[in-house]
Amino acid sequence: MSMGVRWDVDERPPTPYTRAYVKGMWLARDKKAFEGARNTLDTARERQRSGNTPPTRWTRQARQVREEQVAGMTVWTTRPRRRRPVARVVYLHGGGYVHPLTKDYWRLVRALSDAPAEVVLPAYPLAPDATVDDVLPRLVQLHGQVANRDHLPTVLMGDSAGGALVLALATRIRDLGGRQPARVVALSPWLDATLDEDAVEGLESSDPMLAESGLRAAGRWYAGRHRPSDPMVSPVNESLHGLPPIDVFIGAHDILRPAVDDFTDRARAQDADLHVHEVSAMFHVWMTRAIPEAARTRRRLAALVASV
C-alpha cells in the first residue's frame, strides 16, 4: 500500500568546518569540470584515461572485497567481515555519465556496508562512447544476476547521474517483469537531463559543483539516438506506477533541485510512494564528502538500507 508523498526538510545551518570546506570547493573551481561542452568533454576524456578508482586500502582492510566481470563491466562487491548482511545495495555512481568512480565513493560504500549490507558497485561504460542503449541493458543483466543470488532484499541506490540510472533501471525491470528491488534511493538525482526548469539558472550561482552548460552536453551524449527528455534519460517524465518505495535526498544548493518538485508532482498524481529528504544547507552529492553533515546522512542511509 502506497504511503503517498512525504517531504522532510532539515534546516540546520552548516557547521563552520563545512562552510570552510565549501569555500575551498569554490576556490578550487570544482564546477569547472562542467563549464562548456568542449571543456566538459576534454575533462571527461582525461579522467576516463585515469580510470576508475578501485577499492581503497582502508576499504580492503576493513571489508571483504570481491572483483568480477559481469556484462562486460568490472564489478566490486563489498561485504562486512564479521556480520551477515541483511540487505544488498546495487550502487550506481554519478559523474554526469562521463566521469569514472572516484575515491569518495568508497567512503559511502563502507558506511552502507555497516547496515550491515553487501554493496555491489559496477563500473558501467561512460559517455560519449556509451549511451543509455549500451548502459541500461548491462545493468539489467547485473541486477538479474545478483538479485537471484540469494534471498537478500535489494536496494537500488545511486547519486546524480546514478540517481537517474537507478530509477530508469527500476522501470526497465518493472517493464520486463523482473524481480523488483525492495527500495530505490536516489541521491541528488539528475532527474531531468534537459535542465529545462526555470529555477536552474538561478541556482547555478549557489552550486559549487555543477554548471548547466556542460551538464546539458553530457546529457545529450548519454541519450544517444534518444531525446534527452526521453524517460529512460530523464526519469522526471517516467511512469512511476508499479515501482517500489522511492527515497530522494537533495540539497537546496544544487541545480538539480528544481526537477525534484516536478518529480514530486508526478509521484503525487500517480499515488507513488515517495519520500523526499531535503537538507537546506547542502550542495550536490554532499553525502560522499568528509564533512559532518555527510557522515550524518550516511548513517541515515545505512539505517534506511537496514530497514528494508
C-alpha positions in Angstrom: 0.0 0.0 0.0 1.4 3.4 -1.0 2.3 5.8 1.7 2.0 8.7 -0.7 4.4 11.6 -0.9 6.3 12.9 2.2 8.8 15.7 2.2 11.1 16.4 5.2 13.4 19.5 5.4 16.5 19.6 7.5 17.0 23.3 8.1 20.1 23.1 10.3 22.9 25.5 9.2 26.2 24.1 8.0 28.9 23.6 10.6 31.9 26.0 10.5 34.0 23.2 9.1 31.6 22.7 6.2 31.4 26.4 5.4 35.2 26.4 5.1 35.0 23.2 3.0 32.5 24.7 0.6 34.6 27.8 0.3 37.5 25.6 -0.7 35.3 24.0 -3.4 34.7 27.4 -4.9 38.4 28.4 -4.7 39.4 25.1 -6.4 36.7 25.7 -9.1 35.2 22.3 -8.8 32.4 23.1 -11.2 34.9 23.9 -14.0 34.6 20.3 -15.0 31.2 21.0 -16.4 31.7 24.5 -17.8 31.1 24.4 -21.6 30.7 21.3 -23.8 34.3 21.3 -25.1 35.8 21.6 -21.7 33.4 19.0 -20.3 34.5 16.5 -23.0 38.2 17.2 -22.5 37.9 16.8 -18.7 35.9 13.7 -19.1 38.5 12.1 -21.5 41.3 13.0 -19.1 39.5 11.4 -16.2 38.5 8.3 -18.2 42.1 7.8 -19.2 43.0 7.7 -15.5 40.3 5.1 -15.0 38.0 4.1 -12.1 39.4 4.4 -8.6 39.5 0.8 -7.2 38.6 0.0 -3.6 40.9 1.9 -1.3 43.4 0.2 1.0 41.2 1.0 4.0 38.1 -0.5 2.3 40.0 -3.7 1.5 41.3 -3.9 5.1 38.0 -3.3 6.8 35.7 -5.2 4.4 35.6 -8.3 2.3 36.0 -7.2 -1.4 35.5 -9.3 -4.5 36.1 -8.2 -8.1 34.5 -9.8 -11.1 33.4 -9.2 -14.6 29.6 -9.0 -15.3 28.1 -8.0 -18.6 31.4 -6.6 -19.7 31.8 -4.4 -16.6 34.2 -4.6 -13.7 32.0 -5.1 -10.6 33.2 -4.8 -7.0 31.2 -6.4 -4.2 31.9 -5.3 -0.6 30.7 -7.2 2.5 31.2 -6.8 6.2 33.9 -9.1 7.6 32.2 -10.2 10.8 28.4 -9.6 10.2 26.0 -11.3 7.9 24.4 -8.8 5.5 20.6 -8.1 6.0 20.3 -6.4 2.6 22.1 -5.8 -0.7 22.8 -2.4 -2.3 23.4 -2.1 -6.0 25.1 1.3 -6.1 25.4 3.3 -9.4 27.9 6.2 -9.2 27.4 9.6 -10.5 29.6 11.9 -12.7 27.3 13.2 -15.4 27.5 9.8 -17.2 31.1 10.8 -18.3 33.2 10.6 -15.1 34.6 7.4 -13.6 34.5 6.3 -10.0 36.3 8.5 -7.6 37.9 7.8 -4.2 35.0 9.5 -2.3 32.6 6.7 -3.2 34.4 4.1 -1.2 33.7 6.2 2.0 30.0 5.8 1.2 30.3 2.1 0.4 31.9 1.5 3.8 29.1 3.3 5.5 26.4 1.3 3.7 28.2 -2.0 4.4 27.7 -1.1 8.1 23.9 -1.5 7.7 25.1 -4.4 7.5 24.8 -4.8 3.7 26.5 -6.3 0.7 27.3 -3.4 -1.7 27.6 -4.1 -5.4 29.3 -1.3 -7.4 29.7 -1.7 -11.2 32.0 0.5 -13.3 29.5 1.0 -16.1 30.6 2.3 -19.5 30.7 6.0 -20.0 29.5 8.6 -22.5 30.1 9.8 -25.1 31.4 6.3 -26.2 28.5 4.6 -24.4 24.8 5.7 -24.4 21.8 4.7 -22.5 21.2 1.9 -25.0 24.6 0.4 -24.0 24.4 1.0 -20.3 20.9 0.1 -19.3 20.8 -3.5 -20.7 24.1 -4.3 -18.9 22.7 -3.0 -15.6 19.5 -5.1 -16.1 21.7 -8.1 -16.6 23.7 -7.3 -13.5 20.6 -6.8 -11.3 19.1 -10.1 -12.5 22.3 -11.9 -11.6 22.8 -10.5 -8.1 19.1 -10.3 -7.2 18.6 -14.0 -7.8 21.8 -15.0 -6.0 20.0 -15.4 -2.6 17.1 -14.0 -0.7 18.6 -10.7 0.4 16.3 -7.8 -0.3 18.0 -5.5 -2.9 18.1 -1.7 -2.7 18.9 0.3 -5.9 20.9 3.4 -4.9 22.8 6.0 -6.9 23.8 9.6 -7.0 23.5 12.3 -9.6 23.5 10.5 -13.0 23.5 7.3 -11.0 20.3 8.6 -9.2 18.6 8.8 -12.6 20.0 5.4 -13.6 18.5 3.6 -10.6 15.1 5.0 -11.5 15.5 4.0 -15.1 16.7 0.6 -14.1 13.7 0.0 -11.8 11.3 1.0 -14.5 13.0 -1.3 -17.0 12.9 -4.2 -14.5 9.2 -3.5 -14.0 8.5 -3.5 -17.7 10.4 -6.7 -18.2 8.5 -8.4 -15.3 11.7 -9.0 -13.3 12.2 -9.2 -9.6 11.7 -5.7 -8.3 14.1 -4.2 -5.7 12.8 -3.5 -2.2 13.5 0.2 -2.5 15.0 2.8 -4.8 17.2 5.6 -3.2 18.3 8.5 -5.4 20.9 10.9 -4.0 21.0 14.3 -5.6 19.5 12.7 -8.7 19.7 14.1 -12.2 16.0 13.7 -12.9 15.8 16.0 -16.0 18.7 15.8 -18.4 17.4 18.8 -20.3 17.7 21.1 -17.2 14.6 22.9 -18.5 13.3 24.1 -15.2 13.2 27.9 -14.9 14.9 27.8 -11.4 18.0 26.0 -12.7 19.8 29.1 -13.9 19.2 31.0 -10.7 20.6 28.1 -8.6 23.9 27.8 -10.6 25.4 30.6 -8.6 24.9 28.7 -5.4 26.1 25.3 -6.6 29.8 24.8 -6.1 29.9 21.6 -8.2 27.8 21.8 -11.3 27.5 24.1 -14.3 24.5 23.6 -16.6 26.2 24.2 -20.0 28.5 21.1 -19.8 25.9 19.1 -18.0 23.4 19.6 -20.8 26.0 18.4 -23.3 26.7 15.3 -21.2 23.0 14.5 -21.2 22.9 14.7 -25.0 25.9 12.4 -25.3 24.4 9.8 -23.0 20.9 10.0 -24.7 22.5 8.9 -28.0 19.7 8.3 -30.5 17.1 9.3 -28.0 16.0 12.8 -26.9 17.4 13.9 -23.6 13.8 14.2 -22.4 13.2 10.5 -23.0 12.0 8.9 -19.7 15.0 6.5 -19.9 17.3 9.5 -19.6 15.0 11.9 -17.7 13.0 9.9 -15.1 11.0 13.1 -14.3 9.0 12.1 -17.3 8.6 8.4 -16.4 5.6 6.5 -15.2 6.0 5.6 -11.5 3.2 3.0 -11.4 4.3 -0.3 -10.0 7.6 0.9 -8.6 8.9 0.2 -5.1 9.1 3.0 -2.5 11.4 5.8 -3.6 13.6 8.0 -1.4 15.2 11.1 -2.8 17.9 13.0 -0.9 18.6 16.6 -2.2 20.4 19.7 -1.1 18.9 23.2 -1.6 22.2 24.5 -3.2 22.0 22.0 -6.2 21.0 23.0 -9.7 19.3 19.6 -9.9 16.9 20.6 -7.1 14.1 22.1 -9.2 13.3 18.9 -11.0 12.5 17.3 -7.7 9.4 19.5 -7.5 8.2 18.2 -10.9 9.0 14.6 -9.9 7.1 15.0 -6.7 4.0 16.3 -8.6 4.2 13.2 -10.8 4.5 10.9 -7.9 1.5 12.6 -6.2 -0.6 12.3 -9.3 0.3 8.6 -9.7 -0.1 7.7 -6.0 3.6 6.6 -5.9 5.4 6.0 -2.6 7.9 8.9 -2.5 9.9 10.3 0.4 12.0 13.4 -0.2 14.7 14.3 2.3 15.9 17.9 1.7 18.9 19.4 3.5 18.7 23.1 3.1 22.4 23.9 3.6 23.8 21.2 1.3 25.3 21.0 -2.2 25.3 18.4 -4.9 26.2 14.8 -3.6 27.4 16.0 -0.2 26.9 12.6 1.3 30.2 11.2 -0.2 32.3 14.0 1.4 34.4 14.1 4.6 32.1 16.6 6.4 29.9 16.2 9.5 26.6 16.6 7.5 27.7 13.9 5.2 28.5 11.5 8.0 25.1 12.1 9.4 23.4 11.4 6.1 25.5 8.2 5.6 24.3 6.9 8.9 20.7 7.7 7.8 21.2 5.8 4.6 22.7 2.8 6.4 19.6 2.8 8.6 17.3 3.0 5.6 19.0 0.0 4.0 18.8 -2.0 7.2 15.0 -1.3 7.4 14.0 -2.9 4.1 
